[in-house]
């Protein structure tokens, strides 16, 4: 399945300098997930971390960060991936809503690429899902955190469940994820 999803900014935490965020998602047979987050903006208004070795790193969401959450219908567990423009990444598994958090074992580090121009920032992430997460219909939450030039964070997602941003809320996991035939 290959399509483009539009993220919306949380109304209580408006983003400055960002016109729109679109995300293209493809799940290939064998469990390879490819995502492209495309931000229409003046990159001078967005803080990006400096290039770094592609290491697993916690707390990436304290700065500009691109995320995805994946669950299976009717199950309480879910997984989360974080991608940083520096090429740093994180992967977590949860047994239920914000419970049982642990590092998600992965076979290989996600490949993360930055595409930057005068009018946009784009991050491409290519992830091999763990074997136990390659089958069946799944639902995704697709999110982005943008740090502006003043250090203020804005929160972007497919949906926002309430007055406060909460990406782990199941009502944010609204994009169906199925492998292409």
N, C-alpha and C positions, 0 to 999 in steps of 0.2 A: 504494500500500500504506500502510495507516494502522494502527499498532499501538503498544502501550506496552511498553517494555523496562524491566526492573528492574536497576539497577546494584548491585554488591556492593563493599563496602570491602575493600581489601587487608588481609589478616589481620595482617600485621606492622606496619601503620601505621594503627591504628584511629582512626576519626573520633569526636570528642567532640561531643555535642549534635545530631547528625544521626540521625534515625530511619530515613529511607529516601530514595532518589533514584529516581524513575521518569522515563523519557524517552519522549515520543511523537514519532514520525517519520512524515512524509508526503513522498513524492517525487511531484510533480505532472508531468503531461506538459509538455515544454518545458524540463525540468531545474531547476525551482524546488524546492529542498529546504527544508521547514519542520520545525523541531524545537522541542519544549518540554521543558526540563529542570525537573522539579518536585521540590523538596527539602522534605520534612516535617522541620521543625526549629523551634527557638526562634531566630529571626534574630539575637538578641543574642549568640549563641555563634558566629556566622560573620562573618568580616571581609569586607566588600564594598568594592570601590574606589569612590571618589566619581564621580559623573557627569562625563563628559568628552566632547569632540568625538569622533565615530565615525571615528577614524583607524586606519590599519594600524599596529600596534605589536608589536614583538618582546618575548619573555620574559614573556608574560602568565601562563604556567604557574607563575611564582614566587609567585602569589597565587591567590585563588579564580578558577577558570577552567573553562569548559565546552568540550569538544573533540569532534571527530569525525574519524575516519580513513576513507578510502574507497579501495578497490582493486577491480580486476577479476580474476576467477578466472584463474589461470595466468599472470598478469603480475606482474613484479617492482615496477613503479612504483605509487605511491600518492600521495594528496593528504591534507592535514590542514587543518582549520579550527579556530581558537581564538576563543571568544567570552567577553568579560568583562562583568560587570554594569555597568561604566562606559560601555559601548557601544564600547569599543576592540575591535579584532579583528585576526586574522592569518590568512594562508593560505599554505601551503607545498606544494611538490611535491618528491618524492623519486624517484630512479631505482631504488633498491633499499633494503633495510633500513638506515635512517639514512645513506644515501649520496646524493650528488648533490643535497643540499638547496638549494632556491632559492625565491624568492617565487613564488607561483602567480599568474599574471595573471588578474584578474577584471574583468568588465564593469561591475560595480557593487559598492559596499560592502554587506556584509550588514546587514540591518535587525535591531537587537537591542533587545528591550524587557524591562524588569524589572518583575515583579509581586511585591509584598511584602505580607505580612500578619503577624499575630501568631503564626501557626502554620506559615508556609511562605515559601520564596523560590522564584520561578520565573523562568527566562530563556526568552524566545522568540527564536529566530534564524531569519531568512528569507534564504536564500542562493540566488542564481542560479549553478548550477554552470557551469564553463567548457564551451563547446560540445563539446569532445572527451571530456567526462565525463558526457554526458547519456544515453548509450545503453548498452544491454546489461546483463546481470545484474552487479551489483556487490555487494560485501560491505563492511560498516561495522564499525568499532570505535567505541563510544560511551563517552566517559570524562568524568570531572569531578575537579577538584582543589579541595578545600575547605581554606581557612585558618581555623583556629579563633581565638578571642579571645586566645589566648596565642601566636599565630604559628605553631603546629604545622600541618603539612600532612597531609591524609589523601587517599588515592587511590582512586577509585571507577571501576569498569569493568564491562562485561558479563562478562568473564573475566579472570583473572590467571594468567599462565603459570608463575610461580615464586615464589621467596622475596623477590624484589625487584620493585617495580612496573616495568612496561615496556610502555607503551601502544603502542609501534611494533611489537611482536611480532605476527606474523600470526595467531597463535592467539587474539588478542584481537578479530580482525575476523570476528565470527560472526553479525552481523545482515544478512540478505539485503535488498538495496535494489533495488526495481524501481518504475518509474513506474506510477501508477494508470492504468487503462484509461479 
